[in-house]
Amino acid sequence: MENSIKEQLFGLAEVDYQKFSAALIPNINNVLGVRLPELRKLAKIIAKGDWRTYLEQADNEYFEEIMLQGMVIGYVQTDLDELLRYAADFVPKIDNWSVCDSFCIGLKLTITNREPMWDFLQPYLLSNQEYDIRFGVVMLLDYYIEEEYISRVLQRLDNIKHEGYYVKMAVAWALSICYVKLPEPTMTYLKSNSLDKLTYNKALQKITESYRVDLETKKMIRSMKRK
């Protein structure tokens, strides 16, 4: 099966797209150049077949092979416990923002299992590994920025003290979504937090880039920037 999948990926690879895609993910050098819609099509086919055998045998040589595994986990029909076992096995393979963020958005089972998934995410938010933390943060911004969870989300984001660039950018991104969706509690938090200057200022920048924030508010947000 794995040889067949690898052959299909080689067949789908595009030289020009490889250059474009590789430039977006500067910390890796194993991109074949397969477009994401093609990977999704392949993942859906695998998810309808013997996906367990595929995941057990899947190779991790290329970026697309890892991305494909994450997509398959998101598409499979199974119970939460089994899904979480596969998710836990997959997270250590994440070594870039693209695989991380794609994997998170695919875990739709979270929508109907928010509390058990919340518990599952906590060790990742407390990890010292850059992409473990980014996985946890992106899961929060994808599924937990709601009134019921906002206080807990802001607290978890404030407690993250990792120096990794992709952690800081994820936290800033999450805070901007918090502000857009729930401005009052988020503004209270922004006025009193323990974020480092880079993350805090980047969060403000991302808020001002949102088309859902009016011009007067953007002006006020800019005035809050730390010098």
C-alpha positions as CSV (number, residue, x, y, z in Angstrom):
1,M,0.0,0.0,0.0
2,E,2.7,2.5,1.0
3,N,4.6,2.0,-2.3
4,S,1.4,2.7,-4.2
5,I,0.6,5.8,-2.1
6,K,4.2,7.1,-2.7
7,E,3.9,6.5,-6.4
8,Q,0.6,8.4,-6.5
9,L,2.2,11.3,-4.7
10,F,5.1,11.4,-7.1
11,G,2.6,11.3,-10.0
12,L,0.7,14.3,-8.5
13,A,3.8,16.4,-7.8
14,E,4.3,19.6,-9.7
15,V,7.8,21.2,-10.1
16,D,6.5,24.8,-10.0
17,Y,4.2,24.2,-7.1
18,Q,7.0,22.5,-5.2
19,K,9.0,25.7,-5.4
20,F,6.1,27.8,-4.2
21,S,5.1,25.4,-1.4
22,A,8.6,25.0,-0.2
23,A,9.1,28.7,0.1
24,L,6.1,29.0,2.4
25,I,7.6,26.5,4.8
26,P,11.2,27.5,5.2
27,N,12.2,25.1,8.0
28,I,11.7,21.9,6.0
29,N,13.3,20.6,2.8
30,N,11.2,17.5,1.9
31,V,8.4,19.0,-0.1
32,L,7.3,17.1,-3.3
33,G,4.9,19.8,-4.5
34,V,1.4,18.1,-4.4
35,R,-1.5,20.5,-4.1
36,L,-3.6,20.2,-1.0
37,P,-6.9,19.5,-2.9
38,E,-5.2,16.5,-4.4
39,L,-4.0,15.3,-1.0
40,R,-7.5,15.7,0.3
41,K,-9.0,13.6,-2.5
42,L,-6.5,10.9,-1.8
43,A,-7.0,11.1,2.0
44,K,-10.8,10.6,1.5
45,I,-10.2,7.5,-0.6
46,I,-7.8,6.0,2.0
47,A,-10.2,6.9,4.9
48,K,-13.0,4.8,3.2
49,G,-10.7,1.7,2.9
50,D,-8.2,0.0,5.2
51,W,-7.0,3.2,6.8
52,R,-5.7,1.5,10.0
53,T,-3.2,-0.5,7.9
54,Y,-2.3,2.6,6.0
55,L,-1.6,4.6,9.1
56,E,0.5,1.8,10.6
57,Q,2.6,1.4,7.5
58,A,2.8,5.0,6.3
59,D,6.2,6.5,5.4
60,N,7.3,9.8,6.8
61,E,10.0,10.7,4.2
62,Y,8.1,13.5,2.5
63,F,6.1,16.5,3.7
64,E,3.1,15.3,1.7
65,E,3.2,11.8,3.3
66,I,2.9,13.3,6.8
67,M,0.2,15.8,5.7
68,L,-1.7,12.9,4.1
69,Q,-1.7,10.9,7.4
70,G,-3.1,13.9,9.3
71,M,-5.8,14.4,6.7
72,V,-6.8,10.7,6.8
73,I,-7.1,10.8,10.6
74,G,-9.5,13.7,10.2
75,Y,-11.7,11.9,7.6
76,V,-12.0,8.4,9.2
77,Q,-15.2,7.3,10.8
78,T,-14.4,6.0,14.3
79,D,-15.0,6.6,17.9
80,L,-13.3,9.4,19.9
81,D,-11.0,7.1,21.9
82,E,-9.5,5.5,18.8
83,L,-9.3,8.8,17.0
84,L,-7.3,10.3,20.0
85,R,-4.9,7.3,20.0
86,Y,-4.1,8.0,16.3
87,A,-3.9,11.7,17.0
88,A,-1.5,11.2,19.9
89,D,0.7,9.1,17.6
90,F,0.6,11.7,14.9
91,V,1.4,14.9,16.8
92,P,5.1,14.0,17.3
93,K,5.4,13.9,13.5
94,I,4.4,17.6,13.1
95,D,7.5,19.7,12.3
96,N,5.9,22.7,10.5
97,W,3.0,25.1,10.7
98,S,1.3,23.8,7.6
99,V,0.9,20.2,8.7
100,C,-0.1,21.4,12.2
101,D,-2.8,23.7,11.1
102,S,-4.2,21.4,8.4
103,F,-4.4,18.5,11.0
104,C,-6.2,20.7,13.5
105,I,-8.9,21.9,11.1
106,G,-9.5,18.3,10.1
107,L,-10.3,17.1,13.6
108,K,-14.0,18.0,13.3
109,L,-15.0,15.4,15.9
110,T,-13.9,18.0,18.4
111,I,-17.2,19.9,17.7
112,T,-19.3,17.2,19.3
113,N,-16.7,16.2,21.9
114,R,-15.4,19.5,23.3
115,E,-14.8,18.5,26.9
116,P,-12.9,15.3,26.3
117,M,-10.9,17.0,23.6
118,W,-10.2,19.9,26.0
119,D,-8.7,17.4,28.4
120,F,-6.7,15.7,25.6
121,L,-5.2,19.1,24.6
122,Q,-3.9,20.2,28.1
123,P,-0.6,18.2,28.0
124,Y,0.2,19.7,24.6
125,L,-0.4,23.3,25.9
126,L,2.0,22.5,28.8
127,S,4.7,20.9,26.6
128,N,8.2,22.3,26.0
129,Q,8.0,21.3,22.3
130,E,7.2,24.0,19.8
131,Y,4.8,22.1,17.6
132,D,3.1,20.3,20.5
133,I,2.2,23.7,21.8
134,R,1.2,25.1,18.4
135,F,-1.1,22.1,17.9
136,G,-2.8,22.8,21.2
137,V,-3.1,26.5,20.5
138,V,-4.5,26.1,17.0
139,M,-7.0,23.6,18.3
140,L,-8.1,26.2,20.8
141,L,-8.6,28.9,18.1
142,D,-10.4,26.4,15.8
143,Y,-12.9,25.0,18.3
144,Y,-12.9,26.8,21.7
145,I,-13.3,30.5,21.1
146,E,-16.8,30.7,22.5
147,E,-18.3,32.3,25.6
148,E,-18.3,29.0,27.5
149,Y,-14.6,28.6,27.1
150,I,-13.1,32.1,26.6
151,S,-11.9,32.5,30.2
152,R,-10.1,29.2,30.1
153,V,-8.7,29.9,26.6
154,L,-7.2,33.2,27.6
155,Q,-5.7,31.7,30.7
156,R,-4.1,28.9,28.8
157,L,-2.7,31.3,26.2
158,D,-1.3,33.6,28.9
159,N,0.5,30.7,30.5
160,I,2.5,29.7,27.4
161,K,6.1,30.9,27.7
162,H,7.8,29.2,24.8
163,E,10.3,31.1,22.7
164,G,9.5,29.3,19.4
165,Y,8.4,31.6,16.6
166,Y,5.6,29.4,15.5
167,V,4.2,29.2,19.1
168,K,4.3,33.0,19.4
169,M,2.6,33.5,16.1
170,A,-0.1,30.9,17.0
171,V,-0.8,32.6,20.3
172,A,-1.1,36.0,18.6
173,W,-3.4,34.6,15.9
174,A,-5.6,32.9,18.6
175,L,-5.8,36.2,20.5
176,S,-6.8,38.1,17.4
177,I,-9.7,35.6,16.8
178,C,-10.7,35.9,20.5
179,Y,-11.0,39.6,20.1
180,V,-12.9,39.5,16.9
181,K,-15.4,36.9,18.3
182,L,-15.5,38.1,21.9
183,P,-14.1,41.6,22.2
184,E,-15.0,42.5,25.8
185,P,-13.3,39.7,27.7
186,T,-10.4,39.8,25.3
187,M,-9.9,43.5,25.7
188,T,-9.9,43.0,29.5
189,Y,-7.3,40.4,29.1
190,L,-5.2,42.5,26.7
191,K,-5.1,45.3,29.3
192,S,-3.6,43.0,31.9
193,N,-1.5,40.0,30.7
194,S,1.9,38.4,30.9
195,L,2.6,38.1,27.2
196,D,6.0,38.9,25.9
197,K,6.3,42.1,23.8
198,L,6.6,40.3,20.4
199,T,3.5,38.1,21.0
200,Y,1.4,40.9,22.4
201,N,2.3,43.4,19.6
202,K,1.7,40.7,17.0
203,A,-1.7,40.0,18.5
204,L,-2.6,43.7,18.2
205,Q,-1.4,43.8,14.6
206,K,-3.5,40.8,13.7
207,I,-6.6,42.4,15.3
208,T,-6.0,45.5,13.2
209,E,-5.7,43.4,10.0
210,S,-9.2,42.0,10.5
211,Y,-12.0,43.3,8.3
212,R,-14.4,42.7,11.1
213,V,-12.8,45.4,13.3
214,D,-13.9,49.0,12.6
215,L,-11.5,51.8,12.0
216,E,-12.0,53.6,15.3
217,T,-11.3,50.3,17.2
218,K,-8.2,49.7,15.0
219,K,-6.9,53.1,16.0
220,M,-7.4,52.4,19.7
221,I,-5.8,49.0,19.3
222,R,-2.7,50.5,17.7
223,S,-2.4,52.9,20.6
224,M,-2.0,49.9,22.9
225,K,1.2,48.8,21.3
226,R,4.2,48.3,23.6
227,K,7.3,50.3,22.7
